[in-house]
Amino acid sequence: MTDDDLTVAVLGPGGVGGLLAALLARAGHRVICLAGDETADALRTDGIRVHSALFGDFTARVEADTVLREPVDACLITVKHTALDAALDRVPAAVLGDGLLVPFLNGVEHPAILRARYRPGQVAPAVIRVESTRAARGVVDHGSPFAEIDLTGAPAPVPRARLDLLAAVLSAAGPVTRVVDGEAAALWAKMSFLAPFALLTTRYGLPLGAVRERHREELTALVEETAAVSRACGGPADPAQALARYDAFPPHTKSSMQRDAESGRPLELDAIGGALLRAAERHGVPVPVTARVVRELRDLREPGGAVRR
């Protein structure tokens, strides 16, 4: 990447990917969305329509295809972890060339998957803080009054200049983006907040406000256990701050895992709960409440992904 006008592929133009694709396209960059036939056809015909109090309501024209057919400066990976393996077939390593791979997935284990498939120096994990959903093919509702990205390339040898350029491009397009040192710290900062929120809202089928009121003891225990695992993995650990953040969120807030459960879609239970338990076992950190909640979710889950109540 040597130019401010980039060519960016977006693998999985849903709530997050669609928002980023539309913002980058509106800013003048060439954007190629990679998706299935029906979604690709819809995007080619109608573009991406965004409804956002922060960025405004607008339609952005994008290119779309089912597979990457030429090198790009960067490929943003915005699919769910449950679809990652199949989705990566749309991004052949030989075609990608020297482009950066920027995964925005939940969890902490996906960078290793990507580095086993592509060159480690191409993988630059990112964390995004946003509430954005796909209302229909090519229609994105951005509901949060913020969109913030942390981008990191460490410990892999991703050139800092490439990270800085991509961060500047993303910031100019809309989301406040910063380059941070330390992949573990960045990924576990999000995991520490996401795991208790996702697991409990999905387990009980309740929005965050009801979880705070009815299951406060479990929420506190999950926050403390997750913080202990994060600390062992080199991430931040501040249970009091995490609880304060939960208390500040609107009571109707739902996690993406809970929304997936309500829609009968596959859950990122292994990428979040499973990864947390595996990290705890590696470091000898006791997590009895987390283990029970994950076990209950696995027992309650229907074959298609829905959760029985």
C-alpha positions as CSV (number, residue, x, y, z in Angstrom):
1,M,0.0,0.0,0.0
2,T,1.7,3.2,-1.2
3,D,-1.2,5.3,-2.2
4,D,-4.1,6.9,-0.4
5,D,-6.5,5.5,-3.0
6,L,-6.8,1.8,-2.0
7,T,-8.4,-1.2,-3.5
8,V,-10.1,-3.1,-0.6
9,A,-11.9,-6.4,-0.6
10,V,-14.6,-7.1,2.0
11,L,-15.2,-10.7,2.7
12,G,-18.7,-11.0,4.2
13,P,-20.5,-7.6,3.6
14,G,-23.0,-8.0,6.4
15,G,-23.6,-5.6,9.3
16,V,-20.0,-4.7,10.0
17,G,-18.5,-5.5,6.6
18,G,-21.3,-3.7,4.7
19,L,-20.8,-0.6,6.8
20,L,-17.0,-0.5,6.3
21,A,-17.4,-1.3,2.6
22,A,-19.9,1.5,2.1
23,L,-17.9,4.1,4.1
24,L,-14.7,3.2,2.2
25,A,-16.5,3.4,-1.2
26,R,-18.1,6.7,-0.2
27,A,-14.6,8.0,0.6
28,G,-13.4,7.2,-3.0
29,H,-11.7,3.9,-2.6
30,R,-12.4,0.9,-4.8
31,V,-14.3,-1.7,-2.9
32,I,-14.9,-5.3,-4.0
33,C,-17.4,-7.2,-1.8
34,L,-17.0,-11.0,-1.7
35,A,-20.2,-13.0,-1.1
36,G,-22.6,-15.6,-2.4
37,D,-24.3,-15.2,-5.8
38,E,-27.5,-13.6,-4.6
39,T,-25.8,-11.1,-2.3
40,A,-23.2,-10.2,-5.0
41,D,-26.0,-9.7,-7.5
42,A,-27.9,-7.4,-5.1
43,L,-24.8,-5.3,-4.3
44,R,-23.9,-4.9,-8.0
45,T,-27.4,-3.8,-8.8
46,D,-28.3,-1.6,-5.8
47,G,-25.1,-0.9,-4.0
48,I,-25.1,-0.7,-0.2
49,R,-27.6,1.4,1.6
50,V,-26.6,2.6,5.1
51,H,-28.9,4.1,7.7
52,S,-26.8,5.7,10.4
53,A,-27.3,8.6,12.8
54,L,-23.5,9.0,13.0
55,F,-22.6,8.7,9.3
56,G,-25.9,9.7,7.7
57,D,-28.2,7.8,5.3
58,F,-26.5,7.1,2.0
59,T,-26.0,4.6,-0.8
60,A,-22.6,3.6,-1.9
61,R,-21.7,1.8,-5.2
62,V,-19.4,-1.2,-4.8
63,E,-18.1,-4.0,-7.0
64,A,-19.1,-7.5,-6.0
65,D,-18.0,-11.0,-6.8
66,T,-18.1,-14.5,-5.4
67,V,-14.3,-14.9,-5.4
68,L,-11.3,-12.6,-5.4
69,R,-9.8,-12.5,-8.9
70,E,-7.1,-9.9,-8.5
71,P,-4.7,-8.6,-5.9
72,V,-5.9,-5.9,-3.5
73,D,-4.3,-3.7,-0.9
74,A,-6.3,-5.1,1.9
75,C,-9.0,-7.7,2.5
76,L,-11.3,-7.1,5.5
77,I,-12.6,-10.3,6.9
78,T,-16.0,-9.7,8.5
79,V,-17.7,-13.1,8.4
80,K,-18.7,-14.9,11.6
81,H,-16.2,-17.4,13.0
82,T,-18.7,-20.2,12.2
83,A,-18.4,-19.4,8.4
84,L,-14.6,-18.6,8.3
85,D,-13.2,-21.8,6.8
86,A,-15.7,-21.9,3.9
87,A,-15.5,-18.1,3.3
88,L,-11.7,-18.2,3.0
89,D,-12.1,-20.2,-0.2
90,R,-13.2,-16.9,-1.7
91,V,-9.7,-15.4,-1.1
92,P,-7.1,-17.6,-2.7
93,A,-3.7,-16.9,-1.3
94,A,-2.1,-16.8,-4.8
95,V,-4.6,-14.2,-6.0
96,L,-4.4,-12.0,-2.8
97,G,-0.7,-11.3,-3.5
98,D,0.8,-9.0,-0.9
99,G,-2.5,-7.6,0.4
100,L,-3.1,-7.3,4.1
101,L,-5.7,-9.6,5.7
102,V,-7.6,-7.7,8.4
103,P,-9.9,-10.0,10.4
104,F,-12.6,-8.4,12.5
105,L,-13.8,-11.7,14.0
106,N,-14.8,-12.3,17.6
107,G,-12.6,-14.4,19.7
108,V,-8.8,-14.8,20.0
109,E,-7.9,-17.9,18.0
110,H,-8.6,-16.8,14.4
111,P,-5.3,-15.1,13.7
112,A,-3.5,-18.5,14.0
113,I,-5.9,-20.0,11.5
114,L,-5.2,-17.2,9.0
115,R,-1.4,-17.4,9.5
116,A,-1.5,-21.1,8.8
117,R,-3.2,-20.4,5.5
118,Y,-1.5,-17.2,4.4
119,R,1.8,-15.5,5.1
120,P,2.0,-14.4,8.8
121,G,3.3,-11.0,7.7
122,Q,0.0,-10.3,5.9
123,V,-2.3,-10.9,8.9
124,A,-3.2,-7.7,10.8
125,P,-6.0,-8.5,13.3
126,A,-8.5,-5.7,14.2
127,V,-11.1,-5.2,16.9
128,I,-14.2,-3.1,16.1
129,R,-16.6,-1.5,18.6
130,V,-19.9,-0.9,16.8
131,E,-23.5,-2.0,16.7
132,S,-24.3,-2.6,13.1
133,T,-26.7,-5.1,11.6
134,R,-27.7,-6.3,8.1
135,A,-31.4,-5.5,7.6
136,A,-31.4,-7.1,4.2
137,R,-28.9,-7.8,1.4
138,G,-27.2,-4.6,0.8
139,V,-29.0,-2.7,3.7
140,V,-27.1,-1.8,6.9
141,D,-28.5,-0.3,10.0
142,H,-25.8,1.3,12.1
143,G,-27.3,1.8,15.6
144,S,-24.4,2.9,17.8
145,P,-23.3,6.5,18.2
146,F,-19.7,5.3,17.7
147,A,-17.5,3.1,15.5
148,E,-14.0,2.5,16.7
149,I,-11.3,0.2,15.4
150,D,-8.1,-1.0,17.0
151,L,-5.6,-2.4,14.4
152,T,-2.5,-4.4,15.3
153,G,0.2,-6.4,13.5
154,A,2.2,-7.6,16.4
155,P,3.7,-10.1,17.0
156,A,3.7,-10.9,13.3
157,P,6.1,-8.8,11.1
158,V,3.5,-6.5,9.5
159,P,5.2,-3.3,8.5
160,R,4.1,-0.4,10.7
161,A,3.8,1.9,7.7
162,R,1.2,-0.3,6.1
163,L,-0.8,-0.4,9.4
164,D,-0.6,3.4,9.7
165,L,-1.8,4.0,6.2
166,L,-4.7,1.6,6.5
167,A,-5.6,3.2,9.9
168,A,-5.5,6.7,8.3
169,V,-7.7,5.5,5.4
170,L,-10.3,4.0,7.8
171,S,-10.3,7.0,10.0
172,A,-10.8,9.4,7.1
173,A,-13.7,7.2,5.9
174,G,-15.5,7.3,9.3
175,P,-14.5,4.9,12.1
176,V,-12.0,6.2,14.5
177,T,-9.0,3.9,14.0
178,R,-5.8,3.5,15.9
179,V,-2.8,1.2,15.6
180,V,-2.0,-0.6,18.9
181,D,0.9,-2.6,20.0
182,G,0.3,-6.1,21.2
183,E,-2.2,-8.5,19.5
184,A,-3.0,-10.3,22.7
185,A,-3.9,-7.1,24.6
186,A,-6.2,-5.9,21.7
187,L,-8.0,-9.2,21.3
188,W,-8.4,-9.9,25.0
189,A,-9.6,-6.4,25.7
190,K,-12.6,-7.2,23.5
191,M,-12.9,-10.8,24.7
192,S,-13.0,-9.7,28.3
193,F,-16.0,-7.5,27.6
194,L,-17.7,-9.7,25.0
195,A,-17.7,-13.2,26.6
196,P,-19.7,-12.5,29.8
197,F,-22.2,-10.3,27.8
198,A,-22.6,-12.8,24.9
199,L,-22.8,-15.9,27.1
200,L,-25.3,-14.7,29.6
201,T,-27.7,-12.8,27.2
202,T,-27.8,-15.9,25.0
203,R,-28.1,-18.4,27.9
204,Y,-31.2,-16.6,29.3
205,G,-32.6,-15.0,26.2
206,L,-32.6,-11.6,27.9
207,P,-31.3,-8.2,27.0
208,L,-28.4,-6.8,29.0
209,G,-30.5,-4.8,31.4
210,A,-32.5,-7.9,32.5
211,V,-29.2,-9.8,32.9
212,R,-27.8,-7.1,35.1
213,E,-30.8,-7.2,37.3
214,R,-31.7,-10.9,37.5
215,H,-28.3,-12.5,37.1
216,R,-25.9,-10.0,38.7
217,E,-24.0,-12.6,40.7
218,E,-23.4,-14.7,37.6
219,L,-22.4,-11.7,35.5
220,T,-19.9,-10.6,38.2
221,A,-18.4,-14.1,38.4
222,L,-18.1,-14.4,34.6
223,V,-16.4,-10.9,34.5
224,E,-13.9,-11.9,37.2
225,E,-13.1,-15.3,35.6
226,T,-12.7,-13.8,32.2
227,A,-10.4,-11.0,33.6
228,A,-8.2,-13.6,35.2
229,V,-7.8,-15.5,31.9
230,S,-7.1,-12.3,30.1
231,R,-4.4,-11.4,32.6
232,A,-2.8,-14.8,32.1
233,C,-2.8,-14.3,28.4
234,G,-1.2,-10.9,28.5
235,G,-4.4,-8.9,28.1
236,P,-6.1,-6.3,30.4
237,A,-7.9,-7.3,33.6
238,D,-10.2,-4.8,35.3
239,P,-13.5,-6.4,36.4
240,A,-14.8,-3.2,38.0
241,Q,-14.4,-1.3,34.8
242,A,-16.1,-4.1,32.8
243,L,-19.1,-4.1,35.1
244,A,-19.3,-0.3,34.9
245,R,-19.4,-0.5,31.1
246,Y,-22.2,-3.0,31.2
247,D,-24.1,-0.8,33.6
248,A,-23.7,2.2,31.2
249,F,-25.2,0.4,28.2
250,P,-28.9,0.8,27.4
251,P,-31.0,-1.9,29.1
252,H,-32.4,-3.2,25.7
253,T,-28.9,-4.0,24.4
254,K,-28.5,-7.5,22.9
255,S,-25.4,-9.4,22.0
256,S,-24.8,-10.6,18.4
257,M,-24.7,-14.2,19.7
258,Q,-28.2,-13.7,21.3
259,R,-29.5,-12.3,18.0
260,D,-28.0,-15.3,16.2
261,A,-29.8,-17.6,18.6
262,E,-33.1,-15.8,18.2
263,S,-32.8,-16.2,14.4
264,G,-31.7,-19.8,14.5
265,R,-28.3,-19.1,13.1
266,P,-25.1,-21.0,14.1
267,L,-23.6,-19.6,17.3
268,E,-20.0,-18.4,17.8
269,L,-20.1,-20.4,21.1
270,D,-16.8,-22.2,20.4
271,A,-15.0,-19.1,19.2
272,I,-16.0,-17.2,22.4
273,G,-16.9,-19.7,25.2
274,G,-14.8,-22.5,23.9
275,A,-11.7,-20.4,23.3
276,L,-12.1,-18.9,26.8
277,L,-12.2,-22.4,28.4
278,R,-9.2,-23.6,26.3
279,A,-7.1,-20.5,27.4
280,A,-8.1,-21.1,31.0
281,E,-7.0,-24.7,30.8
282,R,-3.6,-23.8,29.2
283,H,-2.9,-21.3,32.0
284,G,-4.4,-23.2,34.9
285,V,-7.0,-20.6,35.7
286,P,-10.2,-21.9,37.4
287,V,-13.4,-20.8,35.6
288,P,-16.2,-22.9,37.1
289,V,-19.1,-20.5,36.3
290,T,-17.9,-19.9,32.7
291,A,-17.6,-23.7,32.3
292,R,-21.1,-24.3,33.6
293,V,-22.7,-21.6,31.4
294,V,-20.9,-22.8,28.3
295,R,-22.0,-26.4,29.0
296,E,-25.6,-25.3,29.5
297,L,-25.6,-23.4,26.2
298,R,-24.2,-26.5,24.4
299,D,-26.8,-28.7,26.0
300,L,-29.6,-26.3,25.1
301,R,-28.6,-25.6,21.6
302,E,-30.6,-27.1,18.8
303,P,-28.9,-28.6,15.8
304,G,-29.6,-25.5,13.7
305,G,-28.2,-23.1,16.2
306,A,-31.3,-22.0,18.1
307,V,-31.3,-22.2,21.9
308,R,-34.1,-24.1,23.7
309,R,-35.6,-22.3,26.7
